[in-house]
Amino acid sequence: MNKTILMGRLTKDPEVKYLQDENSTAMARYTLAVDRRYPKDGKAETDFISCVTFGKNAEFAEKYLQKGLKILVSGRIQTGSYVNQEGNKVYTINVIVEEHYFAEGKNPEEKDSLPLPVLLTEPVQNWNVRIMEK
């Protein structure tokens, strides 16, 4: 089973592209800053996880997700590789996001602000595309 659940903040606004397929499918790419559960030597550590989503989820990301927003995602890990312009093989790891949830209300600074779980999901049609880094 390949299932991943992450909660973190977007490091920047999602980058959205439209694939050159018959449906001009949207593809959104963003990075989540995910705090590790247990600090090492009293210092919090953060992992930066590359996420990719397609179709309606990508269109949702383009419209509603922005830098600093705390979200929860679920999906699967996909690994791959490519040869860069210098001829070196580069290995990639991405989370293919199948579901997005907002993990906080519109104004998280308010004391009475409750988490707002909102789900947008679209069945992922087994996207087996090569996801290339820039």
C-alpha positions as a printed Julia matrix, in Angstrom:
134×3 Matrix{Float64}:
   0.0    0.0     0.0
   1.31   3.44   -0.93
  -0.58   6.09    1.08
   0.79   9.37    2.42
  -0.87  11.95    4.68
   0.88  15.28    5.33
   0.01  18.53    7.07
   2.06  21.63    6.5
   2.26  25.12    5.05
   2.81  26.03    1.42
   6.23  27.59    0.89
   4.97  29.61   -2.1
   1.94  29.84   -4.37
   1.36  26.7    -6.48
   2.84  26.63   -9.98
   0.18  25.55  -12.45
   0.75  24.27  -15.98
  -1.56  22.68  -18.51
  -0.36  19.42  -20.02
  -0.28  19.03  -23.76
  -2.71  16.13  -23.75
  -6.13  15.82  -25.38
  -7.87  17.44  -22.38
  -5.26  20.1   -21.54
  -5.17  18.66  -18.01
  -4.09  21.08  -15.28
  -1.04  20.14  -13.2
  -0.15  22.02  -10.01
   3.18  21.75   -8.2
   3.91  23.1    -4.74
   6.08  22.42   -1.71
   4.8   21.79    1.79
   6.89  22.69    4.84
   6.11  19.88    7.27
   7.33  20.07   10.86
   8.74  16.87   12.28
   6.79  15.52   15.19
   9.65  15.31   17.66
  12.27  18.06   17.78
  15.92  17.0    17.78
  17.87  18.39   20.73
  15.01  20.83   21.43
  15.22  22.33   17.93
  12.27  21.93   15.59
  13.1   20.43   12.21
  11.14  20.86    9.0
  10.97  18.72    5.88
  10.13  20.3     2.52
   7.96  17.91    0.52
   7.36  18.29   -3.22
   3.68  17.79   -4.12
   1.98  17.44   -7.49
  -1.73  17.21   -8.32
  -3.75  17.01  -11.51
  -7.12  17.88  -13.02
  -9.79  19.5   -10.82
  -7.47  19.29   -7.8
  -4.85  21.33   -9.67
  -7.46  23.91  -10.68
  -8.56  24.09   -7.03
  -4.93  24.59   -5.95
  -4.52  27.41   -8.46
  -7.64  29.17   -7.23
  -7.53  28.65   -3.44
  -4.04  27.68   -2.24
  -1.44  30.32   -1.46
   1.87  30.76    0.29
   1.66  30.22    4.06
  -1.69  28.4     4.01
  -1.84  25.33    6.26
  -3.32  22.33    4.47
  -3.61  18.59    4.88
  -3.07  16.39    1.85
  -3.36  12.7     1.17
  -1.97  10.84   -1.78
   0.86   8.53   -2.77
   4.61   8.73   -3.17
   6.01   8.49   -6.69
   9.68   8.22   -7.48
  11.36   8.84  -10.8
  14.49  10.03  -12.51
  15.65  12.03  -15.49
  18.9   13.19  -17.08
  19.51  16.91  -16.63
  21.13  19.29  -19.13
  24.59  18.5   -17.75
  24.03  14.78  -18.46
  23.66  13.81  -14.78
  20.92  11.45  -13.62
  18.62  13.18  -11.1
  16.3   11.19   -8.84
  12.93  12.66   -7.82
  10.39  11.97   -5.09
   6.94  13.58   -5.24
   3.68  13.15   -3.4
   0.87  12.76   -5.94
  -1.94  14.55   -4.1
  -5.38  12.97   -4.34
  -7.14  15.07   -1.67
  -6.7   18.57   -0.21
  -8.09  19.76    3.12
  -7.84  23.24    4.62
  -6.27  22.79    8.07
  -7.21  26.17    9.55
  -9.87  28.86    9.34
  -9.51  32.0     7.26
  -7.93  33.96   10.13
  -5.75  31.58   12.18
  -4.54  34.42   14.46
  -8.0   34.69   16.04
  -8.15  32.78   19.3
 -11.59  31.34   18.55
 -10.71  30.32   15.01
 -11.47  26.63   14.55
  -9.94  24.37   11.92
 -12.03  24.31    8.79
 -11.91  20.87    7.19
 -12.84  21.33    3.55
 -12.25  18.53    1.11
 -11.82  18.68   -2.6
 -11.18  15.36   -4.18
 -11.3   13.99   -7.66
 -10.62  10.36   -8.45
  -7.05  10.2    -9.65
  -7.04   8.25  -12.87
  -3.76   6.5   -12.2
  -1.65   9.38  -13.51
   1.53   7.67  -14.59
   3.2   10.65  -16.16
   6.83  11.56  -15.86
   7.12  14.51  -13.54
  10.23  16.42  -14.46
  11.92  18.96  -12.26
  12.77  22.35  -13.75
